[in-house]
Amino acid sequence: MAISKQRKEEVLAQYNDWVKRSEAVILVEYTGANMKSLDALRSKVRESGGEFHVVKNTLVRRVFADNNMELPEDYLVKSTAISFAFTDPASTAKALTDATKGNEFVKVKGGFMAGKTLNSAQVKALSDLPPLPVMRATLLGVLQAPAGKLVRTLAEPARGLAAVIKAHSESAAPAAA
């Protein structure tokens, strides 16, 4: 379906906006998928803080070139849809892979994140990472552990001295009575 030059410029501007705002893009082939499955995929990705759009390969190729994103040529052939991860690439990748499980019509081609091209196996590995809040909590726990240990180590001599004084005062008190 041919689109007018003005509409093409609008679409290019929209694609550019999505690419600039996203932390990662994941390309998907959806040959043979019906609208119901694509809508389910779209809503899953939206829940994770991303967006899922069917795109025109020629226009996306142009936008990627304008943004210095070099992808293998086979990523932009056949039918292509892109998942844009605006907040958390791991949770968007997880939502995408979970939604495509058991759906033979939709398969992950690859993606782009932090200046690097991702293949489908790397996207799968990204989807296996825990969500960002879990990662933050784990990191905070790792950072707090040495500080807590240091506080306990510094407090231990004073606690030992207090225990000796208490034991001494308790043993001295019955003898005086």
C-alpha positions as CSV (number, residue, x, y, z in Angstrom):
1,M,0.0,0.0,0.0
2,A,1.6,3.3,-1.1
3,I,1.4,6.2,1.2
4,S,1.7,9.9,0.4
5,K,4.9,11.8,1.0
6,Q,3.4,13.8,3.8
7,R,2.1,10.7,5.6
8,K,5.5,9.1,5.1
9,E,7.2,12.0,6.8
10,E,4.7,11.8,9.7
11,V,5.4,8.1,10.1
12,L,9.2,8.7,10.0
13,A,8.9,11.3,12.7
14,Q,6.8,8.9,14.8
15,Y,9.3,6.1,14.4
16,N,12.2,8.5,15.2
17,D,10.5,9.5,18.4
18,W,9.9,5.9,19.5
19,V,13.5,5.0,18.7
20,K,14.9,8.0,20.6
21,R,12.8,7.4,23.7
22,S,13.3,3.7,23.9
23,E,16.1,2.0,25.9
24,A,15.8,-1.1,23.6
25,V,14.0,-2.2,20.5
26,I,13.0,-5.8,19.8
27,L,12.1,-6.8,16.2
28,V,9.5,-9.5,15.7
29,E,8.3,-11.4,12.6
30,Y,4.5,-11.9,12.7
31,T,3.8,-13.8,9.4
32,G,0.4,-15.5,9.6
33,A,-0.6,-14.0,13.0
34,N,-4.1,-12.7,13.4
35,M,-5.2,-9.4,14.9
36,K,-6.4,-11.0,18.1
37,S,-2.9,-12.4,18.9
38,L,-1.2,-9.1,17.9
39,D,-3.6,-7.2,20.1
40,A,-2.8,-9.6,23.0
41,L,0.9,-9.1,22.4
42,R,0.4,-5.3,22.2
43,S,-1.4,-5.2,25.6
44,K,1.2,-7.4,27.3
45,V,4.0,-5.2,26.1
46,R,2.1,-2.1,27.1
47,E,1.7,-3.5,30.7
48,S,5.5,-3.7,30.9
49,G,6.0,0.0,30.0
50,G,6.7,-0.5,26.3
51,E,4.8,-0.3,23.0
52,F,4.4,-2.8,20.2
53,H,3.8,-1.6,16.6
54,V,3.7,-3.1,13.2
55,V,6.1,-1.1,11.0
56,K,7.1,-0.6,7.4
57,N,10.6,-2.1,6.8
58,T,11.8,0.5,4.3
59,L,10.9,3.4,6.7
60,V,12.3,1.7,9.8
61,R,15.6,0.9,7.9
62,R,15.8,4.7,7.2
63,V,15.2,5.6,10.8
64,F,17.7,3.1,12.1
65,A,20.3,4.5,9.6
66,D,19.6,8.0,10.8
67,N,20.1,7.0,14.4
68,N,23.3,5.0,13.7
69,M,21.7,1.7,14.5
70,E,23.2,-1.0,12.2
71,L,21.1,-4.2,12.1
72,P,21.7,-7.2,9.9
73,E,19.7,-7.0,6.7
74,D,17.7,-10.2,7.5
75,Y,16.1,-8.4,10.5
76,L,14.1,-6.1,8.2
77,V,12.6,-8.6,5.8
78,K,9.1,-10.2,5.7
79,S,6.6,-8.8,8.1
80,T,8.1,-6.8,11.0
81,A,6.8,-5.5,14.2
82,I,8.8,-3.7,16.8
83,S,8.6,-3.6,20.6
84,F,9.9,-0.4,22.1
85,A,11.1,-0.7,25.7
86,F,10.7,2.8,27.2
87,T,11.3,1.9,30.9
88,D,12.7,-1.6,31.5
89,P,14.1,-3.6,28.6
90,A,14.2,-6.8,30.6
91,S,10.5,-6.7,31.5
92,T,9.5,-5.7,28.0
93,A,11.5,-8.6,26.5
94,K,10.0,-10.9,29.1
95,A,6.4,-9.7,28.2
96,L,7.2,-10.2,24.6
97,T,8.7,-13.7,24.9
98,D,5.9,-14.8,27.3
99,A,3.2,-13.6,24.9
100,T,4.8,-15.4,21.9
101,K,5.2,-18.7,23.7
102,G,3.1,-21.3,21.9
103,N,2.5,-18.9,19.0
104,E,4.2,-20.3,16.0
105,F,3.3,-17.3,13.9
106,V,5.3,-14.8,15.9
107,K,9.1,-15.1,16.4
108,V,11.7,-12.8,17.7
109,K,14.2,-11.7,15.1
110,G,16.6,-9.7,17.3
111,G,16.9,-6.2,18.6
112,F,19.1,-3.3,19.5
113,M,20.1,-2.1,23.0
114,A,22.7,0.3,24.3
115,G,24.4,0.7,20.9
116,K,24.7,-3.1,20.4
117,T,22.8,-5.4,18.1
118,L,21.0,-8.3,19.8
119,N,20.2,-11.7,18.2
120,S,17.2,-13.7,19.2
121,A,19.2,-15.7,21.8
122,Q,20.4,-12.5,23.5
123,V,16.8,-11.2,23.6
124,K,15.8,-14.4,25.2
125,A,18.6,-14.0,27.8
126,L,17.4,-10.4,28.4
127,S,13.9,-11.7,29.0
128,D,15.3,-14.1,31.7
129,L,16.7,-11.2,33.7
130,P,14.6,-10.2,36.8
131,P,12.6,-7.0,36.5
132,L,14.2,-3.7,37.3
133,P,12.7,-3.3,40.9
134,V,14.0,-6.8,41.8
135,M,17.5,-5.9,40.5
136,R,17.5,-2.7,42.5
137,A,16.5,-4.5,45.7
138,T,19.2,-7.1,45.1
139,L,21.8,-4.4,44.5
140,L,20.7,-2.5,47.6
141,G,21.0,-5.7,49.7
142,V,24.5,-6.3,48.4
143,L,25.5,-2.7,49.1
144,Q,24.0,-2.7,52.6
145,A,25.5,-6.0,53.7
146,P,29.1,-4.8,54.2
147,A,27.9,-1.7,56.1
148,G,25.7,-3.8,58.4
149,K,28.7,-6.2,59.0
150,L,30.9,-3.2,59.8
151,V,28.5,-1.8,62.3
152,R,28.2,-5.2,64.0
153,T,32.0,-5.6,64.1
154,L,32.5,-2.1,65.6
155,A,29.7,-2.6,68.2
156,E,30.9,-6.1,69.3
157,P,33.8,-4.9,71.7
158,A,31.4,-2.5,73.5
159,R,28.7,-5.3,73.7
160,G,31.3,-7.7,75.1
161,L,32.5,-5.2,77.7
162,A,28.9,-4.5,78.7
163,A,28.3,-8.2,79.1
164,V,31.4,-8.6,81.3
165,I,30.4,-5.6,83.5
166,K,26.8,-6.9,83.8
167,A,28.1,-10.4,84.7
168,H,30.5,-8.9,87.2
169,S,27.8,-6.7,88.8
170,E,25.4,-9.7,89.0
171,S,28.0,-11.9,90.7
172,A,29.1,-9.2,93.1
173,A,25.6,-8.2,94.2
174,P,24.6,-11.6,95.8
175,A,27.9,-11.7,97.7
176,A,27.3,-8.3,99.3
177,A,23.8,-9.3,100.4
